[in-house]
Amino acid sequence: MDILSTEVVTAVITIGAFAMSVRSIITFSNEVTELRPKLTEIERRLNRVRDGMQSHQAKVDKLSEAVRPLKQQEHSLRSYYDEIKRLELEMEREKLVSEQEGEEGKRELNIQRKKLEGI
């Protein structure tokens, strides 16, 4: 009988594969016992958050209804504010233009006086 016969090599490979499978299962079962409490804690937290979401969703719905008219009012107030700012800028421009015209008129009067005094 040959030691490296096909049947012997197949048996060794099969036993090795079986041993690796058993070792993997044992390792994973040890990890499962470590991870089970963590999973339970996470599920508990998730359930607590889900329960809280329902009550918060009702609050969000109520606040959304309350905010809707305020958004409309904010829009109209913003348009009023923009209009007031536009009018203020327009008045400021007119004031600056009138001041510049007044300064130009004074300069012309001074020039005319100098010309008259020179005559």
C-alpha positions in Angstrom: 0.0 0.0 0.0 1.3 3.4 -1.0 1.3 6.2 1.6 0.5 8.9 -0.9 -2.3 7.0 -2.6 -5.2 8.9 -3.9 -7.5 7.7 -1.1 -5.1 8.7 1.6 -4.6 12.2 0.2 -8.3 12.6 -0.2 -8.9 11.4 3.4 -6.3 13.8 4.8 -7.8 16.7 2.8 -11.3 15.8 3.9 -10.3 15.5 7.6 -8.4 18.9 7.3 -11.4 20.6 5.8 -13.7 19.1 8.4 -11.3 20.2 11.2 -11.2 23.7 9.8 -15.0 23.8 9.5 -15.4 22.7 13.1 -12.8 25.2 14.3 -14.5 28.1 12.4 -17.9 27.1 13.9 -16.5 27.1 17.4 -14.7 30.5 16.9 -17.9 32.1 15.5 -20.0 30.7 18.3 -17.6 32.3 20.8 -17.9 35.6 19.0 -21.7 35.3 19.0 -21.8 35.0 22.8 -19.7 38.2 23.0 -21.8 40.0 20.5 -25.3 38.9 21.7 -25.4 41.5 24.6 -24.3 44.3 22.3 -27.0 43.4 19.8 -29.6 43.3 22.5 -28.6 46.7 23.7 -28.7 48.1 20.2 -32.1 46.7 19.5 -33.4 48.1 22.8 -32.0 51.6 21.9 -33.5 51.3 18.4 -37.0 50.4 19.8 -36.8 53.3 22.2 -35.9 55.7 19.4 -38.7 54.3 17.2 -41.2 54.8 20.0 -40.0 58.3 20.6 -40.2 59.1 16.9 -44.0 58.7 16.8 -44.6 61.3 19.5 -42.0 63.6 17.9 -43.6 63.2 14.5 -46.9 64.4 16.0 -45.1 67.5 17.4 -43.4 68.1 14.1 -46.8 68.0 12.3 -48.3 70.5 14.7 -45.3 72.8 14.4 -45.4 72.6 10.6 -49.0 73.7 10.6 -48.1 76.6 12.9 -45.1 77.6 10.9 -46.9 77.7 7.5 -48.8 81.0 8.2 -45.6 82.5 9.7 -43.7 81.7 6.6 -46.3 83.6 4.5 -46.1 86.5 6.9 -42.3 86.5 6.8 -42.4 86.6 3.1 -44.7 89.7 3.1 -42.6 91.4 5.8 -39.5 90.7 3.8 -41.0 92.3 0.7 -42.0 95.4 2.8 -38.5 95.6 4.2 -37.0 95.4 0.7 -39.4 98.1 -0.5 -38.5 100.4 2.4 -34.8 99.8 1.8 -35.2 100.6 -1.9 -37.1 103.8 -1.0 -34.4 104.8 1.5 -31.7 104.3 -1.1 -33.6 106.3 -3.6 -34.1 109.2 -1.2 -30.4 109.1 -0.3 -29.5 109.3 -4.0 -31.8 112.3 -4.5 -30.3 114.0 -1.5 -26.8 113.5 -2.8 -27.8 114.7 -6.3 -29.4 117.8 -4.8 -26.3 118.5 -2.6 -24.1 118.1 -5.6 -26.3 120.5 -7.6 -26.2 122.9 -4.8 -22.4 122.8 -4.6 -22.1 123.3 -8.4 -24.5 126.2 -8.2 -22.3 127.8 -5.4 -19.2 127.3 -7.5 -20.8 128.9 -10.5 -21.9 131.9 -8.3 -18.3 132.2 -7.0 -16.9 132.1 -10.5 -19.4 134.7 -11.7 -18.6 137.0 -8.7 -14.9 136.7 -9.5 -15.5 137.6 -13.1 -17.7 140.5 -12.1 -15.1 141.7 -9.6 -12.4 141.5 -12.3 -14.4 143.8 -14.6 
